[in-house]
Amino acid sequence: MVVGPKQRQIAFRHDLKQKIYQLIKECHQDCSWPIGWICKTVQVARSAYYKWLHHKPSKGEIRDQKILKQIKEIAKSNNSLFGSPKMTMALNAQRKEGEPVVLSV
């Protein structure tokens, strides 16, 4: 969970990289531009692009995606009025198995 300015900056950079990798993929597929040339132009290592392209989500990432989906559903159902403590209680009430969810502020 993003807390301070440094975490926000890290999250912003991560999102930017994801968008750049997606752009490289689309340019290669749609325009048949060489991946090496695109990576050199946008100053991204070709190996980093291929690592992103062939990445398989870990168990933790899959779990986090499921929890995020639940959080969005709960927020939508109550007009985003829950804070962290109430959201944690609502998430844990919905969970049937596994360890309880702990959200940090």
FIMAR-335588 format. One record per atom (N, C-alpha, C): residue number from 1; atom name; x negated, y, z negated. Coordinates in Angstrom, 3 decimals, always signed. Layout:
<rs>
+-----+----+----------+----------+----------+
|   i | at |       xx |       yy |       zz |
+-----+----+----------+----------+----------+
| NUM | CA |        X |        Y |        Z |
...
+-----+----+----------+----------+----------+
</rs>
This chain:
<rs>
+-----+----+----------+----------+----------+
|   i | at |       xx |       yy |       zz |
+-----+----+----------+----------+----------+
|   1 |  N |   -0.849 |   -1.174 |   +0.000 |
|   1 | CA |   +0.000 |   +0.000 |   +0.000 |
|   1 |  C |   -0.891 |   +1.233 |   +0.000 |
|   2 |  N |   -0.586 |   +2.169 |   +0.847 |
|   2 | CA |   -1.374 |   +3.386 |   +0.992 |
|   2 |  C |   -1.100 |   +4.299 |   -0.195 |
|   3 |  N |   -2.188 |   +4.745 |   -0.874 |
|   3 | CA |   -2.022 |   +5.561 |   -2.062 |
|   3 |  C |   -2.630 |   +6.940 |   -1.895 |
|   4 |  N |   -3.926 |   +7.025 |   -1.697 |
|   4 | CA |   -4.611 |   +8.310 |   -1.679 |
|   4 |  C |   -5.056 |   +8.718 |   -0.294 |
|   5 |  N |   -5.769 |   +9.865 |   -0.219 |
|   5 | CA |   -6.205 |  +10.372 |   +1.081 |
|   5 |  C |   -7.153 |   +9.426 |   +1.812 |
|   6 |  N |   -8.039 |   +8.761 |   +1.075 |
|   6 | CA |   -8.982 |   +7.845 |   +1.717 |
|   6 |  C |   -8.241 |   +6.647 |   +2.322 |
|   7 |  N |   -7.252 |   +6.112 |   +1.589 |
|   7 | CA |   -6.468 |   +4.992 |   +2.098 |
|   7 |  C |   -5.645 |   +5.420 |   +3.316 |
|   8 |  N |   -5.122 |   +6.643 |   +3.282 |
|   8 | CA |   -4.371 |   +7.153 |   +4.433 |
|   8 |  C |   -5.271 |   +7.270 |   +5.662 |
|   9 |  N |   -6.494 |   +7.731 |   +5.441 |
|   9 | CA |   -7.442 |   +7.878 |   +6.537 |
|   9 |  C |   -7.790 |   +6.508 |   +7.128 |
|  10 |  N |   -7.992 |   +5.528 |   +6.281 |
|  10 | CA |   -8.292 |   +4.167 |   +6.744 |
|  10 |  C |   -7.111 |   +3.613 |   +7.527 |
|  11 |  N |   -5.894 |   +3.793 |   +7.009 |
|  11 | CA |   -4.690 |   +3.312 |   +7.691 |
|  11 |  C |   -4.517 |   +4.007 |   +9.039 |
|  12 |  N |   -4.796 |   +5.308 |   +9.087 |
|  12 | CA |   -4.688 |   +6.060 |  +10.339 |
|  12 |  C |   -5.670 |   +5.517 |  +11.372 |
|  13 |  N |   -6.912 |   +5.291 |  +10.956 |
|  13 | CA |   -7.919 |   +4.752 |  +11.884 |
|  13 |  C |   -7.517 |   +3.371 |  +12.394 |
|  14 |  N |   -6.973 |   +2.543 |  +11.498 |
|  14 | CA |   -6.541 |   +1.198 |  +11.887 |
|  14 |  C |   -5.431 |   +1.290 |  +12.933 |
|  15 |  N |   -4.447 |   +2.140 |  +12.697 |
|  15 | CA |   -3.353 |   +2.315 |  +13.653 |
|  15 |  C |   -3.865 |   +2.840 |  +14.988 |
|  16 |  N |   -4.808 |   +3.770 |  +14.943 |
|  16 | CA |   -5.382 |   +4.323 |  +16.164 |
|  16 |  C |   -6.097 |   +3.231 |  +16.969 |
|  17 |  N |   -6.875 |   +2.399 |  +16.283 |
|  17 | CA |   -7.572 |   +1.297 |  +16.963 |
|  17 |  C |   -6.571 |   +0.351 |  +17.607 |
|  18 |  N |   -5.489 |   +0.030 |  +16.886 |
|  18 | CA |   -4.469 |   -0.865 |  +17.433 |
|  18 |  C |   -3.874 |   -0.290 |  +18.716 |
|  19 |  N |   -3.607 |   +1.006 |  +18.721 |
|  19 | CA |   -3.034 |   +1.662 |  +19.898 |
|  19 |  C |   -4.026 |   +1.672 |  +21.060 |
|  20 |  N |   -5.305 |   +1.887 |  +20.753 |
|  20 | CA |   -6.332 |   +1.877 |  +21.801 |
|  20 |  C |   -6.447 |   +0.489 |  +22.415 |
|  21 |  N |   -6.464 |   -0.556 |  +21.569 |
|  21 | CA |   -6.552 |   -1.929 |  +22.080 |
|  21 |  C |   -5.343 |   -2.261 |  +22.946 |
|  22 |  N |   -4.163 |   -1.823 |  +22.522 |
|  22 | CA |   -2.945 |   -2.067 |  +23.303 |
|  22 |  C |   -3.023 |   -1.347 |  +24.641 |
|  23 |  N |   -3.554 |   -0.126 |  +24.646 |
|  23 | CA |   -3.715 |   +0.632 |  +25.882 |
|  23 |  C |   -4.680 |   -0.076 |  +26.835 |
|  24 |  N |   -5.782 |   -0.597 |  +26.294 |
|  24 | CA |   -6.746 |   -1.334 |  +27.117 |
|  24 |  C |   -6.067 |   -2.532 |  +27.760 |
|  25 |  N |   -5.294 |   -3.262 |  +26.969 |
|  25 | CA |   -4.597 |   -4.448 |  +27.474 |
|  25 |  C |   -3.633 |   -4.075 |  +28.598 |
|  26 |  N |   -2.848 |   -3.009 |  +28.391 |
|  26 | CA |   -1.870 |   -2.586 |  +29.397 |
|  26 |  C |   -2.551 |   -2.097 |  +30.676 |
|  27 |  N |   -3.635 |   -1.325 |  +30.527 |
|  27 | CA |   -4.351 |   -0.835 |  +31.707 |
|  27 |  C |   -4.943 |   -1.984 |  +32.513 |
|  28 |  N |   -5.441 |   -2.988 |  +31.828 |
|  28 | CA |   -6.014 |   -4.141 |  +32.517 |
|  28 |  C |   -4.921 |   -4.933 |  +33.234 |
|  29 |  N |   -3.786 |   -5.140 |  +32.565 |
|  29 | CA |   -2.717 |   -5.934 |  +33.172 |
|  29 |  C |   -2.009 |   -5.174 |  +34.304 |
|  30 |  N |   -1.684 |   -3.913 |  +34.075 |
|  30 | CA |   -0.895 |   -3.154 |  +35.045 |
|  30 |  C |   -1.723 |   -2.649 |  +36.226 |
|  31 |  N |   -2.925 |   -2.175 |  +35.955 |
|  31 | CA |   -3.737 |   -1.535 |  +36.998 |
|  31 |  C |   -4.922 |   -2.377 |  +37.449 |
|  32 |  N |   -5.134 |   -3.511 |  +36.803 |
|  32 | CA |   -6.262 |   -4.404 |  +37.112 |
|  32 |  C |   -7.612 |   -3.722 |  +36.950 |
|  33 |  N |   -7.698 |   -2.780 |  +36.007 |
|  33 | CA |   -8.974 |   -2.145 |  +35.726 |
|  33 |  C |   -9.856 |   -3.120 |  +34.950 |
|  34 |  N |  -11.174 |   -3.103 |  +35.178 |
|  34 | CA |  -12.069 |   -4.000 |  +34.447 |
|  34 |  C |  -12.115 |   -3.643 |  +32.952 |
|  35 |  N |  -12.037 |   -4.654 |  +32.128 |
|  35 | CA |  -12.012 |   -4.446 |  +30.678 |
|  35 |  C |  -13.296 |   -3.776 |  +30.207 |
|  36 |  N |  -14.429 |   -4.206 |  +30.744 |
|  36 | CA |  -15.708 |   -3.608 |  +30.360 |
|  36 |  C |  -15.747 |   -2.118 |  +30.619 |
|  37 |  N |  -15.242 |   -1.695 |  +31.768 |
|  37 | CA |  -15.224 |   -0.281 |  +32.121 |
|  37 |  C |  -14.296 |   +0.507 |  +31.201 |
|  38 |  N |  -13.106 |   -0.045 |  +30.926 |
|  38 | CA |  -12.156 |   +0.650 |  +30.047 |
|  38 |  C |  -12.761 |   +0.801 |  +28.653 |
|  39 |  N |  -13.333 |   -0.269 |  +28.127 |
|  39 | CA |  -13.925 |   -0.225 |  +26.779 |
|  39 |  C |  -15.053 |   +0.795 |  +26.713 |
|  40 |  N |  -15.874 |   +0.833 |  +27.749 |
|  40 | CA |  -16.974 |   +1.802 |  +27.774 |
|  40 |  C |  -16.427 |   +3.227 |  +27.821 |
|  41 |  N |  -15.357 |   +3.439 |  +28.583 |
|  41 | CA |  -14.766 |   +4.769 |  +28.729 |
|  41 |  C |  -14.178 |   +5.266 |  +27.414 |
|  42 |  N |  -13.484 |   +4.395 |  +26.682 |
|  42 | CA |  -12.861 |   +4.815 |  +25.418 |
|  42 |  C |  -13.780 |   +4.569 |  +24.219 |
|  43 |  N |  -15.014 |   +4.157 |  +24.505 |
|  43 | CA |  -16.050 |   +3.943 |  +23.478 |
|  43 |  C |  -15.629 |   +2.928 |  +22.421 |
|  44 |  N |  -15.189 |   +1.760 |  +22.902 |
|  44 | CA |  -14.826 |   +0.637 |  +22.034 |
|  44 |  C |  -15.667 |   -0.553 |  +22.474 |
|  45 |  N |  -16.195 |   -1.280 |  +21.516 |
|  45 | CA |  -16.979 |   -2.461 |  +21.852 |
|  45 |  C |  -16.077 |   -3.508 |  +22.509 |
|  46 |  N |  -16.560 |   -4.058 |  +23.605 |
|  46 | CA |  -15.776 |   -5.072 |  +24.306 |
|  46 |  C |  -15.507 |   -6.270 |  +23.413 |
|  47 |  N |  -16.480 |   -6.634 |  +22.585 |
|  47 | CA |  -16.293 |   -7.768 |  +21.675 |
|  47 |  C |  -15.201 |   -7.485 |  +20.646 |
|  48 |  N |  -15.090 |   -6.227 |  +20.206 |
|  48 | CA |  -14.030 |   -5.853 |  +19.261 |
|  48 |  C |  -12.662 |   -5.994 |  +19.917 |
|  49 |  N |  -12.570 |   -5.602 |  +21.189 |
|  49 | CA |  -11.299 |   -5.755 |  +21.903 |
|  49 |  C |  -10.916 |   -7.231 |  +22.005 |
|  50 |  N |  -11.875 |   -8.062 |  +22.388 |
|  50 | CA |  -11.575 |   -9.495 |  +22.527 |
|  50 |  C |  -11.239 |  -10.126 |  +21.175 |
|  51 |  N |  -11.877 |   -9.672 |  +20.118 |
|  51 | CA |  -11.545 |  -10.163 |  +18.780 |
|  51 |  C |  -10.094 |   -9.810 |  +18.446 |
|  52 |  N |   -9.685 |   -8.576 |  +18.754 |
|  52 | CA |   -8.305 |   -8.151 |  +18.526 |
|  52 |  C |   -7.338 |   -8.961 |  +19.393 |
|  53 |  N |   -7.723 |   -9.195 |  +20.649 |
|  53 | CA |   -6.861 |   -9.884 |  +21.598 |
|  53 |  C |   -6.571 |  -11.322 |  +21.160 |
|  54 |  N |   -7.558 |  -12.006 |  +20.596 |
|  54 | CA |   -7.416 |  -13.415 |  +20.227 |
|  54 |  C |   -7.179 |  -13.629 |  +18.733 |
|  55 |  N |   -6.841 |  -12.551 |  +18.022 |
|  55 | CA |   -6.618 |  -12.632 |  +16.577 |
|  55 |  C |   -5.351 |  -13.420 |  +16.255 |
|  56 |  N |   -5.470 |  -14.328 |  +15.291 |
|  56 | CA |   -4.315 |  -15.060 |  +14.775 |
|  56 |  C |   -4.070 |  -14.569 |  +13.359 |
|  57 |  N |   -2.822 |  -14.186 |  +13.030 |
|  57 | CA |   -2.551 |  -13.647 |  +11.690 |
|  57 |  C |   -2.795 |  -14.688 |  +10.598 |
|  58 |  N |   -3.362 |  -14.216 |   +9.490 |
|  58 | CA |   -3.615 |  -15.094 |   +8.351 |
|  58 |  C |   -2.326 |  -15.322 |   +7.581 |
|  59 |  N |   -2.365 |  -16.250 |   +6.628 |
|  59 | CA |   -1.189 |  -16.519 |   +5.797 |
|  59 |  C |   -0.770 |  -15.273 |   +5.031 |
|  60 |  N |   -1.744 |  -14.511 |   +4.549 |
|  60 | CA |   -1.446 |  -13.282 |   +3.810 |
|  60 |  C |   -0.774 |  -12.239 |   +4.688 |
|  61 |  N |   -1.247 |  -12.117 |   +5.943 |
|  61 | CA |   -0.638 |  -11.159 |   +6.861 |
|  61 |  C |   +0.799 |  -11.544 |   +7.198 |
|  62 |  N |   +1.036 |  -12.830 |   +7.389 |
|  62 | CA |   +2.392 |  -13.308 |   +7.671 |
|  62 |  C |   +3.297 |  -13.034 |   +6.479 |
|  63 |  N |   +2.795 |  -13.301 |   +5.275 |
|  63 | CA |   +3.571 |  -13.051 |   +4.053 |
|  63 |  C |   +3.888 |  -11.553 |   +3.926 |
|  64 |  N |   +2.886 |  -10.711 |   +4.174 |
|  64 | CA |   +3.088 |   -9.265 |   +4.085 |
|  64 |  C |   +4.121 |   -8.775 |   +5.094 |
|  65 |  N |   +4.124 |   -9.358 |   +6.303 |
|  65 | CA |   +5.098 |   -8.962 |   +7.318 |
|  65 |  C |   +6.520 |   -9.329 |   +6.880 |
|  66 |  N |   +6.661 |  -10.501 |   +6.259 |
|  66 | CA |   +7.981 |  -10.915 |   +5.764 |
|  66 |  C |   +8.452 |   -9.983 |   +4.649 |
|  67 |  N |   +7.546 |   -9.645 |   +3.742 |
|  67 | CA |   +7.894 |   -8.750 |   +2.633 |
|  67 |  C |   +8.255 |   -7.369 |   +3.172 |
|  68 |  N |   +7.500 |   -6.877 |   +4.149 |
|  68 | CA |   +7.795 |   -5.570 |   +4.734 |
|  68 |  C |   +9.180 |   -5.563 |   +5.377 |
|  69 |  N |   +9.520 |   -6.657 |   +6.058 |
|  69 | CA |  +10.849 |   -6.761 |   +6.666 |
|  69 |  C |  +11.932 |   -6.698 |   +5.584 |
|  70 |  N |  +11.714 |   -7.406 |   +4.461 |
|  70 | CA |  +12.678 |   -7.380 |   +3.361 |
|  70 |  C |  +12.782 |   -5.974 |   +2.774 |
|  71 |  N |  +11.661 |   -5.300 |   +2.613 |
|  71 | CA |  +11.660 |   -3.935 |   +2.058 |
|  71 |  C |  +12.472 |   -3.007 |   +2.961 |
|  72 |  N |  +12.274 |   -3.111 |   +4.271 |
|  72 | CA |  +13.015 |   -2.258 |   +5.204 |
|  72 |  C |  +14.512 |   -2.535 |   +5.143 |
|  73 |  N |  +14.894 |   -3.807 |   +5.000 |
|  73 | CA |  +16.311 |   -4.160 |   +4.898 |
|  73 |  C |  +16.928 |   -3.581 |   +3.623 |
|  74 |  N |  +16.210 |   -3.716 |   +2.510 |
|  74 | CA |  +16.703 |   -3.190 |   +1.233 |
|  74 |  C |  +16.807 |   -1.669 |   +1.301 |
|  75 |  N |  +15.791 |   -1.020 |   +1.852 |
|  75 | CA |  +15.797 |   +0.443 |   +1.961 |
|  75 |  C |  +16.949 |   +0.921 |   +2.835 |
|  76 |  N |  +17.209 |   +0.187 |   +3.913 |
|  76 | CA |  +18.301 |   +0.571 |   +4.812 |
|  76 |  C |  +19.658 |   +0.405 |   +4.122 |
|  77 |  N |  +19.781 |   -0.633 |   +3.308 |
|  77 | CA |  +21.068 |   -0.906 |   +2.661 |
|  77 |  C |  +21.401 |   +0.113 |   +1.563 |
|  78 |  N |  +20.403 |   +0.764 |   +0.990 |
|  78 | CA |  +20.693 |   +1.727 |   -0.078 |
|  78 |  C |  +20.178 |   +3.136 |   +0.229 |
|  79 |  N |  +20.040 |   +3.441 |   +1.520 |
|  79 | CA |  +19.603 |   +4.774 |   +1.968 |
|  79 |  C |  +18.250 |   +5.184 |   +1.387 |
|  80 |  N |  +17.361 |   +4.244 |   +1.199 |
|  80 | CA |  +15.992 |   +4.472 |   +0.713 |
|  80 |  C |  +15.952 |   +5.166 |   -0.649 |
|  81 |  N |  +16.884 |   +4.815 |   -1.518 |
|  81 | CA |  +16.936 |   +5.446 |   -2.833 |
|  81 |  C |  +16.107 |   +4.721 |   -3.888 |
|  82 |  N |  +15.646 |   +3.505 |   -3.595 |
|  82 | CA |  +14.885 |   +2.736 |   -4.582 |
|  82 |  C |  +13.443 |   +3.215 |   -4.633 |
|  83 |  N |  +12.930 |   +3.331 |   -5.843 |
|  83 | CA |  +11.509 |   +3.562 |   -6.041 |
|  83 |  C |  +10.802 |   +2.226 |   -6.131 |
|  84 |  N |   +9.535 |   +2.272 |   -6.469 |
|  84 | CA |   +8.740 |   +1.052 |   -6.545 |
|  84 |  C |   +9.266 |   +0.035 |   -7.563 |
|  85 |  N |   +9.628 |   +0.447 |   -8.787 |
|  85 | CA |  +10.108 |   -0.547 |   -9.754 |
|  85 |  C |  +11.404 |   -1.233 |   -9.320 |
|  86 |  N |  +12.369 |   -0.457 |   -8.829 |
|  86 | CA |  +13.636 |   -1.050 |   -8.402 |
|  86 |  C |  +13.460 |   -1.899 |   -7.144 |
|  87 |  N |  +12.593 |   -1.463 |   -6.240 |
|  87 | CA |  +12.337 |   -2.231 |   -5.032 |
|  87 |  C |  +11.705 |   -3.573 |   -5.389 |
|  88 |  N |  +10.781 |   -3.568 |   -6.352 |
|  88 | CA |  +10.148 |   -4.805 |   -6.794 |
|  88 |  C |  +11.189 |   -5.752 |   -7.371 |
|  89 |  N |  +12.095 |   -5.222 |   -8.196 |
|  89 | CA |  +13.146 |   -6.059 |   -8.786 |
|  89 |  C |  +14.058 |   -6.626 |   -7.698 |
|  90 |  N |  +14.422 |   -5.815 |   -6.727 |
|  90 | CA |  +15.299 |   -6.276 |   -5.648 |
|  90 |  C |  +14.608 |   -7.347 |   -4.804 |
|  91 |  N |  +13.333 |   -7.157 |   -4.516 |
|  91 | CA |  +12.587 |   -8.157 |   -3.737 |
|  91 |  C |  +12.508 |   -9.484 |   -4.477 |
|  92 |  N |  +12.186 |   -9.418 |   -5.763 |
|  92 | CA |  +12.049 |  -10.648 |   -6.539 |
|  92 |  C |  +13.395 |  -11.342 |   -6.737 |
|  93 |  N |  +14.489 |  -10.591 |   -6.760 |
|  93 | CA |  +15.813 |  -11.197 |   -6.875 |
|  93 |  C |  +16.166 |  -11.945 |   -5.593 |
|  94 |  N |  +15.697 |  -11.469 |   -4.448 |
|  94 | CA |  +15.980 |  -12.116 |   -3.164 |
|  94 |  C |  +15.117 |  -13.352 |   -2.924 |
|  95 |  N |  +13.923 |  -13.383 |   -3.495 |
|  95 | CA |  +12.991 |  -14.487 |   -3.234 |
|  95 |  C |  +13.473 |  -15.764 |   -3.901 |
|  96 |  N |  +13.388 |  -16.857 |   -3.167 |
|  96 | CA |  +13.844 |  -18.135 |   -3.702 |
|  96 |  C |  +12.686 |  -18.980 |   -4.224 |
|  97 |  N |  +11.544 |  -18.894 |   -3.558 |
|  97 | CA |  +10.388 |  -19.665 |   -4.008 |
|  97 |  C |   +9.133 |  -18.812 |   -3.899 |
|  98 |  N |   +8.051 |  -19.332 |   -4.438 |
|  98 | CA |   +6.787 |  -18.616 |   -4.369 |
|  98 |  C |   +6.604 |  -17.684 |   -5.554 |
|  99 |  N |   +5.445 |  -17.079 |   -5.571 |
|  99 | CA |   +5.134 |  -16.172 |   -6.678 |
|  99 |  C |   +5.862 |  -14.854 |   -6.506 |
| 100 |  N |   +6.129 |  -14.158 |   -7.598 |
| 100 | CA |   +6.863 |  -12.898 |   -7.493 |
| 100 |  C |   +6.046 |  -11.816 |   -6.781 |
| 101 |  N |   +6.755 |  -10.903 |   -6.178 |
| 101 | CA |   +6.129 |   -9.788 |   -5.465 |
| 101 |  C |   +5.810 |   -8.701 |   -6.488 |
| 102 |  N |   +4.620 |   -8.116 |   -6.385 |
| 102 | CA |   +4.229 |   -7.005 |   -7.238 |
| 102 |  C |   +3.847 |   -5.853 |   -6.329 |
| 103 |  N |   +4.633 |   -4.778 |   -6.374 |
| 103 | CA |   +4.340 |   -3.600 |   -5.568 |
| 103 |  C |   +3.589 |   -2.609 |   -6.430 |
| 104 |  N |   +2.539 |   -2.024 |   -5.854 |
| 104 | CA |   +1.812 |   -0.995 |   -6.603 |
| 104 |  C |   +2.290 |   +0.370 |   -6.163 |
| 105 |  N |   +2.157 |   +1.325 |   -7.029 |
| 105 | CA |   +2.638 |   +2.677 |   -6.762 |
| 105 |  C |   +1.667 |   +3.413 |   -5.905 |
+-----+----+----------+----------+----------+
</rs>
